[in-house]
Amino acid sequence: MHTLLMTLLVIVSLALIVVVLLQSGKSAGLSGAISGGAEQLFGKQKARGLDLVLHRVTIVLAALFFILAIAVTKV
């Protein structure tokens, strides 16, 4: 059981790293720092398409990571 949980934890950890790295940053360098406030001010706050999917997958993987990490310590 411990081996299965550890294997799942490693897989979820790697998937979480990949998903976080695939997400686009809130500010894209210096030009994003200057215009980033304007985008938020004029209503570009909602994530669309791939960004929304990656955001939701990140939340699910993070929850799984914490659950599996706690489960590994209990076994």
Backbone hydrogen bonds in HBPLUS format (Angstrom, degrees):
<---DONOR---> <-ACCEPTOR-->    atom                        ^
c    i                          cat <-CA-CA->   ^        H-A-AA   ^      H-
h    n   atom  resd res      DA  || num        DHA   H-A  angle D-A-AA Bond
n    s   type  num  typ     dist DA aas  dist angle  dist       angle   num
A0005-LEU N   A0001-MET O   3.02 MM   4  6.30 162.9  2.05 152.1 156.3     1
A0006-MET N   A0002-HIS O   2.93 MM   4  6.12 157.8  1.98 148.3 154.6     2
A0007-THR N   A0003-THR O   2.95 MM   4  6.10 155.9  2.01 145.7 152.2     3
A0008-LEU N   A0004-LEU O   2.97 MM   4  6.20 163.3  2.00 150.7 155.0     4
A0009-LEU N   A0005-LEU O   2.87 MM   4  6.03 150.6  1.95 143.7 152.4     5
A0010-VAL N   A0006-MET O   2.98 MM   4  6.22 154.5  2.04 146.6 152.3     6
A0011-ILE N   A0007-THR O   3.03 MM   4  6.28 161.6  2.07 150.6 155.5     7
A0012-VAL N   A0008-LEU O   2.89 MM   4  6.04 165.0  1.91 151.3 155.5     8
A0013-SER N   A0009-LEU O   2.89 MM   4  5.95 152.6  1.96 141.5 149.8     9
A0014-LEU N   A0010-VAL O   2.99 MM   4  6.20 163.1  2.02 150.3 153.7    10
A0015-ALA N   A0011-ILE O   2.97 MM   4  6.16 158.5  2.02 147.1 153.6    11
A0016-LEU N   A0012-VAL O   2.86 MM   4  6.00 153.5  1.93 146.7 153.8    12
A0017-ILE N   A0013-SER O   3.02 MM   4  6.28 156.0  2.08 147.7 153.8    13
A0018-VAL N   A0014-LEU O   3.03 MM   4  6.27 163.2  2.06 149.5 153.6    14
A0019-VAL N   A0015-ALA O   2.95 MM   4  6.12 163.6  1.98 150.5 154.9    15
A0020-VAL N   A0016-LEU O   3.00 MM   4  6.11 160.5  2.04 147.6 152.8    16
A0021-LEU N   A0017-ILE O   3.02 MM   4  6.20 158.1  2.07 147.9 154.1    17
A0022-LEU N   A0018-VAL O   2.99 MM   4  6.19 136.4  2.18 142.9 154.6    18
A0023-GLN N   A0020-VAL O   3.32 MM   3  5.47 145.4  2.45 100.3 109.4    19
A0033-ALA N   A0029-GLY O   3.12 MM   4  6.41 139.2  2.30 139.3 150.5    20
A0033-ALA N   A0030-LEU O   3.14 MM   3  5.02 123.8  2.47  91.4 105.9    21
A0034-ILE N   A0030-LEU O   3.18 MM   4  6.50 144.3  2.31 144.7 153.1    22
A0035-SER N   A0031-SER O   3.01 MM   4  6.17 169.7  2.02 149.8 152.8    23
A0036-GLY N   A0032-GLY O   2.66 MM   4  4.94 122.0  1.99 130.5 141.0    24
A0039-GLU N   A0035-SER O   3.15 MM   4  6.47 152.6  2.23 153.3 160.2    25
A0040-GLN N   A0036-GLY O   3.31 MM   4  6.57 157.1  2.37 144.8 150.0    26
A0041-LEU N   A0037-GLY O   2.96 MM   4  6.08 148.3  2.06 142.0 151.4    27
A0042-PHE N   A0038-ALA O   3.04 MM   4  6.15 153.9  2.11 148.7 153.2    28
A0044-LYS N   A0039-GLU O   3.03 MM   5  5.45 157.7  2.08 168.2 161.8    29
A0053-VAL N   A0049-GLY O   3.22 MM   4  6.58 159.7  2.27 149.9 155.6    30
A0054-LEU N   A0050-LEU O   2.88 MM   4  6.06 166.4  1.90 154.1 157.8    31
A0055-HIS N   A0051-ASP O   2.94 MM   4  6.04 148.8  2.04 140.3 149.1    32
A0056-ARG N   A0052-LEU O   3.03 MM   4  6.29 160.8  2.07 149.7 153.8    33
A0057-VAL N   A0053-VAL O   2.91 MM   4  6.11 160.8  1.95 153.2 158.9    34
A0058-THR N   A0054-LEU O   2.94 MM   4  6.00 150.7  2.02 140.6 148.4    35
A0059-ILE N   A0055-HIS O   3.15 MM   4  6.46 153.0  2.23 144.0 150.2    36
A0060-VAL N   A0056-ARG O   3.08 MM   4  6.38 162.5  2.11 150.0 154.1    37
A0061-LEU N   A0057-VAL O   2.87 MM   4  6.04 167.8  1.89 153.5 157.2    38
A0062-ALA N   A0058-THR O   2.89 MM   4  5.96 154.1  1.96 145.3 152.8    39
A0063-ALA N   A0059-ILE O   3.04 MM   4  6.24 158.6  2.09 146.6 152.0    40
A0064-LEU N   A0060-VAL O   2.95 MM   4  6.21 161.6  1.98 150.7 156.1    41
A0065-PHE N   A0061-LEU O   2.82 MM   4  5.98 151.4  1.91 144.1 152.4    42
A0066-PHE N   A0062-ALA O   3.06 MM   4  6.34 162.6  2.09 151.1 153.8    43
A0067-ILE N   A0063-ALA O   3.00 MM   4  6.22 163.2  2.02 151.8 156.8    44
A0068-LEU N   A0064-LEU O   2.84 MM   4  5.96 165.4  1.86 151.9 156.1    45
A0069-ALA N   A0065-PHE O   2.85 MM   4  5.98 153.7  1.92 147.1 155.1    46
A0070-ILE N   A0066-PHE O   3.02 MM   4  6.17 158.0  2.07 146.4 151.4    47
A0071-ALA N   A0067-ILE O   2.90 MM   4  6.09 154.1  1.97 143.6 151.9    48
A0072-VAL N   A0068-LEU O   2.87 MM   4  6.02 150.1  1.95 147.2 154.0    49
A0073-THR N   A0069-ALA O   3.33 MM   4  6.54 150.8  2.42 137.9 144.5    50
A0074-LYS N   A0070-ILE O   3.16 MM   4  6.42 136.8  2.36 141.4 152.9    51
A0075-VAL N   A0071-ALA O   3.21 MM   4  6.36 138.0  2.39 143.9 152.9    52
